[in-house]
Amino acid sequence: MDNQDDSIQIQELEKTNRILQKKLKRCETERCQLETDIETKEFLLKKVICELENSRTNLQHRSQELENTLDRLHNMQAQMIQSEKMSALGQMVAGIAHEINNPVSFIYGNLSYISQYTHDLLRLVELYHLYFPNPPGEIQIERKTIDLEFIEKDAIMVLHSMNIGTERIRDIVLSLRNFSRLDESEIKAVDLHEGIDNTLMILQHRLKATDKSPEIQVIRDYGNLSNLECYPGQINQVFMNILVNALDALEEFNAKRTYQEIQLNPSRIMIRTSVVDSQWVKIVSAQ
């Protein structure tokens, strides 16, 4: 009986063991599956993280590209606005120069006739003096009233001054017209020295002596430049900006010096041009 009970217990134990073995095997399978799932999820998670990092890097690159594009657009907008301003300024300068040129040309063209008429009248008055040295009293009184002797001397000087003044205005008008270059918006070969001289002519009022400072000397050291292909109006504006900056700097410097100090060490602007090679020229402005 005991043997039979032991046999039954052994069978029960074996059955329990088999069940446990099955459960253990199932648990092991589930553990392996879980580990596989975890590895898969970790792999997927790493892949997602990598994709997110790549997306962030790409987004940063795109953001930088957008910022660069925006900066270029702003620069282009500023250049377009500046170009429009310069175009409007060029049109205004050309229009003013044209309007001034007409009456000045009329005056300048008639000065030679006025000069000839004045010489003829003065010669006639001289003949009257020669043949009628003792005119009636009324004429003698009028001669003293108008100071005829002074008029005879001063009339020629006045005409000479008027001639110099109209020539000066004509030179300024020509400089304005050449500076604006309104009809030369395309690239063409121009004389850079002429552009610099025209710009200096326009800025002449800032170079002259004043109560606070003597005249600013301009020293030209021009090289043997051939005509250069460029945008004439724009290159003239470059000359204007450089020279205006130089004059502003000199005025700021001279504001700290006395008139006597400026006289001992006067302000100067040196403009030097030279040929670098077949493709380049050098223009230097020094103070």
Secondary structure, 3 states (H helix, E strand, C coil): CHHHHHHHHHHHHHHHHHHHHHHHHHHHHHHHHHHHHHHHHHHHHHHHHHHHHHHHHHHHHHHHHHHHHHHHHHHHHHHHHHHHHHHHHHHHHHHHHHHHHHHHHHHHHHHHHHHHHHHHHHHHHHHHHHHCCCCCHHHHHHHHHHCHHHHHHHHHHHHHHHHHHHHHHHHHHHHHHHHHCCCCCCCEEECHHHHHHHHHHHCHHHHCCCCCCCCCEEEEECCCCCCEEECHHHHHHHHHHHHHHHHHHHHHHHCCCCHHHHHHCCCEEEEEEEECCCCCEEEEEEC
